[in-house]
Amino acid sequence: MADRKEIGVIGLGKFGYSLAEALVGLGHSVVGVDNQGDNVRKAQDKLTQVFRADATDEKALEQIGFKDLERVIVSTGDSMEASILAVLNLLSLGVEEIWVKAISEEHERVLYKLGVHHVVFPEAFVAFQLAQRLTTPGIHDYFGLGSDVATREILVKSWAGKTLRELDLTNTFHIQVIAVRRREEAEFSFVPKADMVFEEGDVIVLIGKTNDVMRIEKS
């Protein structure tokens, strides 16, 4: 696999385990971590490497080699405290891209303030997708853009103070910004104007070909 990635997954409960297994199925190398023996044993024959360790212990993550991973997903069940401590450890180790499963809007706000790159609500996402399919027959026909299309959330940092017109993302990266959530707002606004000035802490949603979208490492 040309773009095989080595990905860390912290927390091998229902969501973390399913995600890790899916990543392995796509040909990626997955390093799993959990502090529960049953979860570790269940994943041992499925993932590339599995460790029983406490992700709130920075030394433990360093010894496992998480400082060398470019991408890590944190899914620590219902413990907001464990999730935040794991994130702080990953940031301290210099992990470039961190994804976190959030359990509440408060948790989400804290994560973005810490500098987390991507926050996800799996249950809410699936519920929204199902609701759309139940109430809008054929919705996927309207979104017939092909299988090689991706959307991605980006936390604004270096793009702060610039407008969409100045960034010229369409011509530079062949992507579009379809939504923006201001750092102090709870909801996204869609189809932002070209002269909107980004602020540090804003979250933007990109759409485009998968390779083009994934080229955007930092903003």
N, C-alpha and C positions, 0 to 999 in steps of 0.2 A: 504493500500500500504506500503510494508516493508521499502522502501527507499524514502518515501515521503519527499520532500524538501520544505523549505520556501524560496521563491525567490523574490527579489525586481526588479521591472521594472520601470525605470525612463524614462518618455516620452511615451505617449499612442497615438501617431500618427499611421499611417498605419502599419509600421513595428512593433513598440512596442506593439500595441494593438493585432495584429495578433499573435505575439510571446507569449504574456501573455495568450491569449485565448487558444493557443495550449498547453501551460504548464499546465493550469488548466485541459484541456482535458486529459492530461497524468496523472492526479491525484495529482499534486503538489499544494501547497498553494502559491498564488501570491499576493504580495502587490504592487499595482500600484500607481504611482505618476505622476501628470501632472499639469501644471499651467493654462491650458485652461479648462474652465467650460464644454464646449461641449464634450471634450474628457473624462473628468471625468464622466459625466452623461452617456455617451455611455458604459463605462466599469463597472458601478456600479453593474449591475445585472450579470456580467460575471466573475468578479474576486473575490478573497477572501476578500480583502480590497482595497479601492481606496481612495486616498487623493488628494485634490487640494492644491498643495504646490509648492514652488520654490526650485528646487534641487540645485540652486547655493547658497542657504542659509543653511549652515551647521547645525544651530540650528534646523531648520525645519525638516531636515532628522533625526536628533538625537531624536527629540520629537516623530516622527512617529515610531521610533524603528529600523531604518536601521543599527544602530551599532550592533544589535543582529543578523543580517542576514549574512550568510556565502557567499551568491552568489547574485550579483546584475548586471543587464543589463542596460546600459545607451544608450538610443536612443532618442536624443534630436533634431530630425529634421535636419535642415541645419545650426544650430548654433554651430560652432566649439568652440566658447568661452564658451557657456553654457555647452557643453559637458566636456570641460577641467575643468571648475570650479566644476561641479558635481563630476568628478573623484577625484579632489583634496579633496573635502569634504569626499568622501567615504574612501579615503586613510587615512585621518585624523581620521575618526571614527573607523578605524581598520578592515574594511571589507576584508575578506580573499581572495575572488575571484571576480574579476571585469571583465565583458565583455562589450565592447563598439562598437557601430556601428560607423564606420569612414565614413567621407564624402570626404576625399581626401588622397593622399599619404602623404602630409605634416601633416595632422591631425594624420595619423597612426604613423608617426615617433615621433611626440610629445608624443603621448599616450604611446608608448613603452619606451620612455625615462623617463616618469613619473613612470613607473613600472606597467602599466596595464598588466594583465595576458593574455587577449585574445582580439584581434581586428578583426572585421568582416566587409566585404563589401557585404551585402546581394545581391544587384543588380548584382555585378560583379560575385559572386558565381553562382547565378542562370543562368546568361548569359553564363558562361563557361560550366556549366552542359548541358544546352540546345544545345550549339554549338557542344559539344562532341556527344550528341545523334543524332543530325542532320547529322553530317559528319562521324560518326563511328557507323554504325548499329551494334547492339549486344554488345556494349561496356560493358554493365552490366553483360553479360554472362562471360566476362573475369574477372570481379571482383566478381565472385560468391563465396564470402566468408561467406555468411549467414547474417542474420539480426542483430546478436549480435556483430557487428564489429564497432569500432569507431576510428576516427582520432581526434587528438587534438594538438593544438599549445601550446608550453610551452616556457616561457621566461627564459633563463638560468641565474641562480644566484649562488647557492651553488655548482653547477656542474662545474663552471668556473675553468679552469686549469686541468680538467680531460678529458680523452679520452673515446670513446665508449667502447674500450676494458677494461678499468679500471672500468667503471660503470657496465658493464656486465648486461645490462637491460633485455636481452633476458632470462637469467637464473634467475635473481632476481625478475622481474616483469612480465615476459612473454609478453613483448612488443618489437616492433622494431622502430628504428628511420629511417624514410624514406626520410626526407629532412631537410636541414639546411639553414637558411638565416643568414649570418654574420651581425653583428650590423651595419656595414657601407655599406652594400649592399642592393640593392632594390629587388633582385630576389632570389628565393630559388635554391639551388643546390641539386640534388637528389642522393640517395644511397651513403651517406657519408662513407668515409673509417674508419676502426676501430681505426686508430691512429690519427684521427683528434682531435685536442685539442680545447675544447669549451672555449669561452670567455664570460664574463658577458655581457649581452645584446643581445647575439645570440638568434635566435628563432628556435626551432626545432619542427618537426612534428612527432608525435607518431602514431602508429597503433597497434591495438590489440583488444582483447575482451573488451567490454565496461567497465566491472567492473575492469579489470586490468588497463586500461588506466586511469580511474577516480581515481585510488589509488595514482597516482602521483600528490600530492598536491603542492609540492614545488620542485624546481630543483636548 
